[in-house]
Amino acid sequence: MKPLLLTIAISFSTLFVMAQKATIGQTEVTEWQYGKNGAVSITYDDGSYNQFKNALPVMERVGVPATFFIITGGIPGSKYHGQFIGRPVKDIIAETATVPTNQQNFLERCSAAGYLGYKGTITFHTKAAGLYDSGRTKQAFHLMDSLYAKVRHGDFEPGYQPCDEYLQEKGSTWDDFRRDAAKGYEFASHSITHAGMPGLDSVNIAYELTKSKEEMLNQMGAKYTFSSEVPYGYENERVMKIAYKIYPALRNRMPEPWLKEIDRPSKKTPGAADKDYIQWQRECNTHSPLPLMKSWVDTAAARKDTWLVLVIHGVDGLGYEALPSTMLDEYFQYIKSKQKSALWIATFGDVTRYMREREASAVKTQDIKHQIKVKLTHTLDKAMYNLPLTLKTYVPSKWSQASIWKGKKGHQVAILNDVKGNYIIYQAQPNDGEVTISGI
């Protein structure tokens, strides 16, 4: 009986494999570019000078790209700077003497807080915005009352003083950014002044984000108006609603039906998910030991659905939770070591483009004698979503060689094999006509 049972088991196994065989010409867009297991994006917040002086040369030597979310208002030559859009601040200050801060006037007062004509007031705005966002409205109102009382009593030195993040960019120029962008680094908006957006009214939120985008357009070009990060990583619903209308991609939140998000503060790790992709944000800071940071990379490399988004602020003593560039050097080398076998390392904007293009794509194929015709299209804005996608097409088992042709230009590609059959991996530009696959 044992030999008979063994024969039956082999037979069922063979039938299962046969049932999984792909048809000739069957084509899919791979989960990630180049058929990798996962994706990693290195991102920097605030644009502090040491990011460019010390960290960028390390990345250039190792050969990894990154996205820099910069505060546009403090760069020399910028057209748009911080300001309060609203009533004269002297009228607001006078009103606070008799009308306590409440739900009706908080946003106006908090929006104006940094522009009252005195140094040191911006910290009150930043703290109050955080309190208000977390639902501690009474504390936020009290803090505003305290600020305006100090202003009326003359407790501050006259002048204007922006936040520390704004000041830490000193040393960088738009020429520097344009030079580094030409090397493949992504530059994106982090607002004009690094304001606490939940503490701003709608008009001032729109000013901070819209004019920062316009600055990026004028200084860097349309490509660099795609991504943005609202300061402090806020996901405030009111703020996000405004920001979504201005920027195509926000690192704060990407409410796609096919994407599961795990944000920075979360202690969760990627697990079972009912969506195509998982965006897993992790913050690299002084509380993140290097072995832990490496384990995040290992997780992304081992799974098939995970986009690891790393967030870095300070470098070499300058900026929030600053990390030594020597540590980043070792970390970037570790990430790079996973590139060939498992990980696609790309900017925040490019990974976003790839996922959206893939989800909106359609593939049509024709198997004609010794050729396979493949047409790849998507329904998105072609000017904004123009990243090549990676296709996987199954070819006849008798082929020993395969070539990809676009018009009169062609190149040979390797024939690979999995349980479904022989296949090739190649790049294709959506909405750019047919690709012809030929073989012998």
N, C-alpha and C positions, 0 to 999 in steps of 0.2 A: 504493500500500500504506500509506503514512503516514496518510492520512485515515481508512482503515479501522481501523488500530491505535488511533488517537486516539478513534474512536467506541467501540471496545470498552472502552478504559480508562475513559471517562466512564461507560459503562454499568455496569461493575463497581463504580465508585465510588458511583454512585447506588443500586445494590442494597445496598451495604454500609451506607449511611446509612439506607436504608429498613428494613433488618434491625434497626437499633438504635433505631427509634422506640419510645417507651414506650407502654404501654396506658393508657387513660384511668383515672384513679384510682390508678395505680401510685404508691406512697408509700414513702419511706425516711426514716430518722432521719439527719440530716446528721452528718458526722464531728465537727464542732464546733458550739457554740452559734451561732446566727444565720447558719449556713452559711459560717463563716470558714475560712480556709486552715489556721490553726494557733492555738495557745493559749500565753499567757504568764502565769505566776504570779510575783509579786514576794514573796519571803519574807525575814523577818528572824529571826535567832537571838539568844537571850539576853535580849532586852527591855531593853537598855541605855537609859538615860534620853534620850540625844540622838536615838535613833530616833523618839521621840514629840515631843520638844521641837523638833527641827530638820527631820527627814526627813518626818514625817507631814504637817506643814503644806504642804510642797512637793507631796506626792502629792494632798492635798486640792485644792490650787489647780490642778494639772494635770488632776485627775480620773481617777486610777488607784487601784484597790483593792490591798490587800496582806494577807498573813498574818503575824502576829507570834507566834513561838514563845517564850513567856515562862516564866521560872523562878518558880514559884508561891510557894515558901517565904519569899522575902524581901519580899513585898509587905505593907505594914502591914494588919493585920486578918486575915491568913491563919491558918487553924486548924492546918494541918499544917506542921511544920518538920523539918529534918534530924535524924535520929537513927539510932543503930545498933540493930538488932533482933538480939539474941543474948545470949550469956553476958556476965557482968560484965566490963568491959574490964580491970579489975585482975587478973583471973584469966588473961586472954589475955596481958597484959604479963608477968606472972610466968612463964608457960609459955615465953615466947620466950627466957628466960635459959638454958634447957637443951635446948629442941627447936628446931632450925633450921627455917626456912620451907621447905615442900615442897608437892607437888601436893595433899596431903590438907588442909593447913591454910591455904593461901594465901588463898583467897576469904574466909575468916573474918577473917583478919588485915587484909586489904586493905579489907574492908567496915568494919572498926572503926577504920581508920587516922585518919579525920577527927574521931573522937569519943573520943579518949584523954584529953581534958582539957587539951590544950596547943595553943597557936597555932603555925601553920606546918606542921602534919602533913598537911594536906589535899593539899599539892603532891606528897607521896610517894605518896599514893593515886592521884592523877591520872596520874603518870608510870608507876607500876607497872601500872595498868590498861591503858595503851597498850602497854607492853612485853608484857604477857601476851596481849593480843589479837593482836599481831603474831607470836606464837610464840616470843618471846625470854623463855622462862620462867625460865631460870637468872638472867638479869639482874633479872627481876621479883622473884624470891625473894631475891636479894641485897639489893635495894633495901628490901624489907620488913625483912630482918634489920638493915640499917643504921638504919632508922627506929626500930625497937623498942629497939635498943641505945642510941640517943640519948635516947629517952624514959627508959630505966632510969638513964641517967647524969645526967638532969636538965638536958639541953641546951636545952630549950624553955621559953618563958614560959607559965605557966598561963593557961588560958582556951580560947575557941573562936573560930576564924577560918575563915569559909567561903571559897570560891574567888573570884577577881576578878570573874568573870561575875555571880555572885550579888550582889556589892557594887555593881556598876555600874548596877543597876536603881534605886538610891536616888533618890527624887523622884517616882516613879510611884505611883499608887494604884488600887485597884479601881474607884473612881468614875470615874477617867480612862478606864480600859479600857472600862467600860460605856458611857460617853459616845461613845467612838470606835467601838465595836462598832455602836452605833445608826446610825452613818454608813456602815456597810457593810464595815468592816474585820473580818477574822477574827482571833480570838485563840485560841491553842491551847497545849497543854502542852509544856514543855521540861524536865519533871521538877521535883522539889521543890528540889534543890540543885545541879543541873548536875553530877551525879556521873559518874564514869567507870564505866559499867555493866559492862563486861567484867571489872572487878575486884571486883564485888559478887557475893555468893551470891544464890540465887534469892529468898530471903525479903526481902532488902534491895532487890533490883531491883523486886519486886512492890510494896513499900512506896513507893518513889520514884515509880513510875508510877501505881499505883492511887490513892494519896492525892492526888497532883497532879490526877488526873482528877476526884476527888471535890471538890477545891477549886474547880476550874473549874465544875463543876456547881452548887455552892452559890453561887458569886460571879457567874457569867455566864449559867448556864442550859445545858440539854442540847445546844443547837446547837453549843456551844463545847467539847464533849467528843469531837468527831468526829476531828480531826486531832492528830497529835503528831510530835515529832522527838526521838528519843533523842540526848542530848548528844554532841557531837563527830562526829556523822554515822556512828557505828558501825553496822556491819552484822553484828556478831557473831551467829552462829547461835543460840547459847543465849539471848542477850538478845532477839533478834527473836522467838523462839518464845514467850517470855513476853509481850512487848509486843503481839504480834498478838492475843492474847486480851483485851487491855485496850482498845486503840484500833482503830477501823475503818480508819483511814488513817495510815500512817507515811511520812514523807518519806524516811526511811532506805532503805526498800525496799518495793516493792509487787509481790509475786510473782503477778501476774495472767497467765493464759495468753495473753492478747491484747496484752500490753504488753512492749516491749523497754526496758530501763533502761540509761542511760549516767550513771554517778554522777559526783560532783564531781571526784575525782582523775583520772578517765580523760581521755586526750588524744584519744579518738575523737570523731568528729562523726557526726550521723545520715547513714546511707547506706542501701543496700538493706536492707529488713527484711521478714520474712515474717509480721509481726504488724500488727494494726490501728493500734497507737499506739506512739510512741517518747517516753519521758520523758527529757529531756536536761537534766541539772542542771549549772549553771555558777555558779562563785563569783565575785562581784563584789568584788574586793579591790585592794590596792595593787599587785599584780602583773598586773592586768588593765587595759590601756590602754583608753580610751574607744572608739577605733575597733574594737578587738577585741570589746568588749561590744556595740557596735552590730551587728557582723557576726553575732552569735548571733541577734539579733532578725531580721535579714534572712533568715537560714537558715530560721527558723521560719515566717516569712511566705511564703517561696517554696515550701515543701513543703506536703503535705496531711495529714501524719500526726504532726507534731511538737509536743510540749508542752514549752516552754522553762521550766524552773523556776530562777529566779534566787535566789541565796543571798547575803544581806548580813549582816554582823556590825556592826562599829563604824561610827560616824558622827561626824564632826568631832572627832577625837582621843579619843573615848571608846569603848573596846571593841576587839576583835581586828581587825587590818587595816583600820583606820578610813578611810573615804572622806569627802571633803568634800561637804557637802550641795549645794554649787554644781554639782559634777560630777553628782550624782544628779539634780539639777533638769534638766540638759541631757539626761541619759539617759532620764528618765521622759517628757520631752517627745518624744523620738525614738520611744519605744515607743508613746506616744499617737498619734503621727502615722500609725502603721500600723493603728490600730484600725478605721477606717472601711472600709478596702479589704481588709484581710487577716487581722487578728489579733483573737482574743477574749482580753481581759485580764480575768482573774478570780482569785479566791482559790484557794489550794491545795485547800481542801475542796470548792469548787464544781466545779472541773475534775474532781476524783476522782469526785464524784457523777454528773456528766454522762456520763463514760466508762462507769461501771458501769451506770448506767441504760440507756444505749444498748445495751450488750452484752447486757443482760438483757431487752430490750424485744421486743414483738411488735406488729405493726400489721395491722389488718384493715380492708378497705375495701369499699364497695358503691357501684356507679355506678347511680343511679336517676334516669332522665330528666334533669332539669336540676340534679341535686344529686349530690354525692359524700359519702358517710358514712365517717368515719374514726374508728376506735377504737384508742387507744394504751394498752398495758398493760406492766407489768414485774412481775417476781416477787420484788423486793427488799422489805425492810422499809419500808413506806410512811411511817412517822414519820421515818425517817432519810434516805430517798431520795425527796425531794419537789421536786426541781428541774424546772422545765419543760424539755422537749426541743424541738428545732427539727425540723420536718417539711418535707419537700419532696414535693409532690403534683403529678402531671401532670394537666392539665385539657384539655378540648376546644379544638382550634385555633380554633374559631369564636367562642369566648368573647372579648369585649372588656373585660369587667369580672368580678371575682370577689370574693366576700365570705365571711368566716369567721363561723360562728354557733355559740355555745355557749348552749343554751337560748334565751332571748329576746334575748340580747346579741350584737351582731354588729359587724363593722367590715370595711371594704374593704381589699383587699391588691393589690399590683401583680402583674401577669402578666409573667413573664420567659420567656426562651427559651434553649434550648441545642440541641445536635444531635439530642436525643431528642424534642423538642417543647416545647410551652408548659407552664409550671409555676408554682407559687406556693410561697413560703417563709413559714412561720408557726410560732408557738409553741403547744405543747399540753402539758397536764398529764397525766402518766400516771395511769391508774386513776381517771379523772375523767369517765367517760361519753363519749358520741360528740361529735365535732366535725362540723358540717355545712358543706360548701362549696357555695355556689350561684353561678351565673354567668348572664350574658346576652350 
